[in-house]
Each structure stands twice: as C-alpha cells, then as structure tokens.
C-alpha cells in the first residue's frame, strides 16, 4: 500500500471539516484526526498538516458571512481566525502529546527557489525537534495577485518542496467521480488514476463547497503538481471520524499514482533548466567521486565562474572545461569562493556559521 510505504505525508484539511454548516467547531472530529496523526508519527512517518479554516473561524468569532467579505476585510478576519485556529490545534493535539508549530506561506515562498529551500530547511528542523508543522496560506498579507486562493494547490506545493511521498486531500467528498454524485445517482467513484491526462478527459470537475474555496478542479491541479514531483496523492472524505484510519482500512477514496519517482522528478527538473546561473570547475578526483555516486565537496572545486545564489542551477565542468553535469548549488558563489579547496570540517570556521558539508548534494546533480 502506497500510504504504508510513505515516509513524508502531507495532509490537507478543508474548512468544512473544522467548522460545520452551523458554524460549530467539530472538536470531536479533530480529536479523532489527532489520534490518526499520532499513529502515523509512531510509525516514524513525518507528517505535515495544511489547514484551511482561519477565515471560517474568524467569521465565526466576528459573526460575519464569508461570502460578503472583500479582500482587505478578509485579511483582517484571517488574522483574527489564525489565532483561533492554532489555539484549537494546540488544545486538541497537546492531549495526544503532539507538539505543534505554525508555518505561514505565500505563493512567492514556494515559487522562488531560495525561499522554498529555506522553507524546506525549516520543515526538516521541525522534524528533528519532533514538532508537527501546521501550514496555512498567509491570508493576512497575501493580495489576490499572489494568493493560491485554495489550500489544495498550496498543499501540493508544500508536498513538492518537502519531497513528500504522499499528499492526502481530506474534504467533504469521497474522491473523484465519473459525474457529480450530488446530482447524478449513477455517478461512480474512480478508485485509481494511473494516467492523469487520459483518465480525467471526460469528467466535469467543477464544484464548490460553502466554507471552502477549492472545488474538484483545484484538486486535479494539485494532482498534476504532485504527479510531476513524484508524489502520490489521495482525495478522500474527511467527514468521518478517524479519516486516516478509514483510508487505511476501507480505501474508499481516489488514488493518484505518480508515474515517476521523486528522484527522477527532481533530476528531470534540474536538467531542464534553460539558463544555469554559473559554473564550477572541478578536479579529476571530484569528477571521479561524482561518477561513483557521491556529492561534490569544497575540496574538489578549483574555480567559480559567474555569480549565483544558494539553490540556483549551475553547470559542473571537468578539468578540460567540458560540462558533464547540471546541479543545484547548496552555497552561493561568494561562499564557494571562500571555501573551495578546503576540507568540509573547515567550512564552519571559514564562513562563521553552520552549513551543509556538500557544495552540491548527489540528489541535486545530474550527469549529462
């Protein structure tokens, strides 16, 4: 089972799961969900939650109707609701002995490479500290031009930047149907999508919920992002108690199976770069190490060409100035100029701060 083999799991919760149609908070449901998350974590799985609900809870507190909110007012309501949301999570999850943290993300944080790397490192450090990251779009500052507008696509971007194996979208529907099940009685649940482009050609995915902003169309967009990232995805009905347990035991949901591995997806993206920002000239020893599947260390670098930032695409040149690999640099060109030719244990002393030991990690490099 794909879920059983997943090491990093992103779970997105829709607004309708946290707040019912009468604007009542569904504490019993959230308690059951927290227990599910606890069980996943007990199996050494790293879990990230992407939660909607800040505006819904803000509207509840202020007794506003979400449909009538303009952007500037919704930002203020989100600010009020964000505290309500995190207090709710803290109250429930602490009972299951789960420490939570909050990460607010905008579209730019996942689109800009340097910021996405910083976000990824934050997630990694929270895992090391045994804290559960809870992510929400930063509705308080995001304008309509830089908003995702729904947490389905935000969740898929979080899955992408964290190299997650699985994204679970919990909403108020069982999964993807052949037709709209609320209108057509003969609609059938599609259990598995192996080829996203072919399998959804004749399906009408439009639809909205009262409290949420994402319909089935945004979930399909999320599936496309996951597919290209080597991440599998599930759409499941989260209205049941213990929704993750329901998926594991009954599998009454839609599975989107990625056709490529995470490493394949990453390397395909690296090699497709049109304009690398700089070049690293390395010695024969470093080239031999790379060819044997090892990372590039500072000791093997002879020259830095061009100016680039951490996370930028670069070329790797051998001793004869011939390009033989493309990569993502873990350091800026300025940093590499200071540490090239040095041993890894000297980097911290030279730069004055703790950093990675590899200039380019083996997973961030593709031989040509």
Buried (B, 14 or more C-beta within 10 A) or exposed (E): EBBEEBEBBBBBBBBBBBBBEEBEBBEEBBBBBBBBBBBBBEEEBBBBBBBBBBBBBBBBBEEBEBEEBEEEEBBBBBBBBBEBBBEBBBEBBEEBEBEBBBBBBBBEBBEBBEBBBBBBEBBEEBBEEEBBBBBBBBBBEBEEEEBBBBBBBBBBBBBBBBBBBBBBBBBBBBBBBBBBBEEEEEEEBBEEBEEBEEBBEEBBBEBEBEBBBBBBBBBBBBBBBBBBBBBBBBBBBBBBBBBBBBBBEEBBBBBBEBEBEBEEBBBEBBBEBEEBBBBBBBBEEBBEBBEEEBBBBBBBBEEBBEEBBBBBBBBBBBEEEEEBBBBBBBBBBEBBEBBBEBEBEEBEEEBEEEBBBBBBBBBBBBBE
